[in-house]
Amino acid sequence: MKSFFSYTALFIVLAVSIFSCKKEDNDDVSTGTPVVKYVRITDPKAADSLVVGAFMGSLVAIVGENLQNTRELWFNDQKATLNPTYITNKTILVSVPSTVPSKVSDKMRFVFKDGSEMSYDFKVNVPAPVLSSIKCEYVPDGGIVELEGDFFFEPKVFFTDNLAAEIVALTKTSLKVKVPAGAKPGPISIQTNFGKVKSRFLFRDNRNIILNYDGKNHETWTAPITAANADPTMPGCDGSYVLFKHNANGAWQWTNELTMQYWATRGRGRVPVATGSINDLTLKFECNVPQEWKDVRMEMFFGPYADDHGRDAAGTAIARWKPWKNGPFKTNGWVTISIPLTEFKYGKDDSDSDETGTRKIENLSNLTNVVFMLFGPANGTNPVKIAVDNIRIVQN
């Protein structure tokens, strides 16, 4: 019983305290002039931080006097949602509107019960655009580039040499733009009224192209090269491409049509596939998978300068690409695939269940050959149709 009365007494004290504070804050000071003294953020860890601006969606506390008759509150030209519970004589708790302003005044505008108004300097901070990815780095003039990111508020998009692109679809986090005639390789820039960003990736990235199937080719007895206009269901993204195609592929089948071997002895000579640290390098290529790829991994590896694939060479590190791991894989047109060189970590005899691997690329300067092949365990047999273009190794 002692515990019950103690909690009851505490509740009464708190209730009286809250009521007294609320009454004091809400006393109608109708003859007083409204004043804003400062604005602070509501995070308890930074409750003493005064601000002159805040990001959209932020909860702020407006502190002043004679604020209890506020009926509307505008940030620039955007009206905030007010809750009468959070409006007192001395404070207003309100979230900054999440809609981007059309006209920027950098002011809060108060509208009071009697129709009078008051302004207070306050800036709504809208983030600069963020550009995180591109669906496909190789798109022809007149084609559609798809970009992902955030804060795409009335953006303008530019290719190299400040070449403007036409926007054909837009959301806050995605953009579709038509590639302008004469577009060149290089970064893509997005500009809004609130900042500018330049992509880390390169449109039509032409650095260190090892194979492009328009002059830089692989061994002719492996997967065939297909002309850009040969298959109307999957036209090329950048000229000809290599096509892995077979009616049925089963477990551990070394099939010529599903193997692509580049031997530098018959290509560009004793030139390493890349230079630098594997921690800073990524294998990239464009890929088109028009029908579901359900099984059998694609192995990728680099071999020494020889008339040989190099899979059996000592220390060969293999990457296992299994985009179907969480379900059948199919692309809607061409996409750019990126595989860090640190993912080349499997020996040829490592078990299929091994996710760690026992190898890594030790010395890029000794590696000149490139092999892509579908090879590994399978559940039954499955048809395969996979197009690849523009194999390159570039800086992250």
Secondary structure as GFF3:
##gff-version 3
##sequence-region A 1 396
A	DSSP	alpha_helix	2	26	.	.	.	ID=ss1
A	DSSP	beta_strand	35	41	.	.	.	ID=ss2
A	DSSP	three_ten_helix	44	46	.	.	.	ID=ss3
A	DSSP	beta_strand	53	55	.	.	.	ID=ss4
A	DSSP	beta_strand	59	65	.	.	.	ID=ss5
A	DSSP	beta_strand	70	75	.	.	.	ID=ss6
A	DSSP	beta_strand	78	79	.	.	.	ID=ss7
A	DSSP	three_ten_helix	84	86	.	.	.	ID=ss8
A	DSSP	beta_strand	91	95	.	.	.	ID=ss9
A	DSSP	beta_strand	107	112	.	.	.	ID=ss10
A	DSSP	beta_strand	117	121	.	.	.	ID=ss11
A	DSSP	beta_strand	123	125	.	.	.	ID=ss12
A	DSSP	beta_strand	130	134	.	.	.	ID=ss13
A	DSSP	beta_strand	144	150	.	.	.	ID=ss14
A	DSSP	beta_strand	156	159	.	.	.	ID=ss15
A	DSSP	three_ten_helix	160	162	.	.	.	ID=ss16
A	DSSP	beta_strand	163	170	.	.	.	ID=ss17
A	DSSP	beta_strand	174	178	.	.	.	ID=ss18
A	DSSP	beta_strand	189	192	.	.	.	ID=ss19
A	DSSP	beta_strand	195	198	.	.	.	ID=ss20
A	DSSP	beta_strand	209	211	.	.	.	ID=ss21
A	DSSP	beta_strand	225	226	.	.	.	ID=ss22
A	DSSP	beta_strand	241	249	.	.	.	ID=ss23
A	DSSP	three_ten_helix	256	258	.	.	.	ID=ss24
A	DSSP	beta_strand	259	262	.	.	.	ID=ss25
A	DSSP	three_ten_helix	264	266	.	.	.	ID=ss26
A	DSSP	three_ten_helix	278	280	.	.	.	ID=ss27
A	DSSP	beta_strand	281	288	.	.	.	ID=ss28
A	DSSP	beta_strand	298	304	.	.	.	ID=ss29
A	DSSP	beta_strand	319	321	.	.	.	ID=ss30
A	DSSP	beta_strand	335	340	.	.	.	ID=ss31
A	DSSP	three_ten_helix	341	343	.	.	.	ID=ss32
A	DSSP	three_ten_helix	364	366	.	.	.	ID=ss33
A	DSSP	beta_strand	367	374	.	.	.	ID=ss34
A	DSSP	beta_strand	382	395	.	.	.	ID=ss35
###
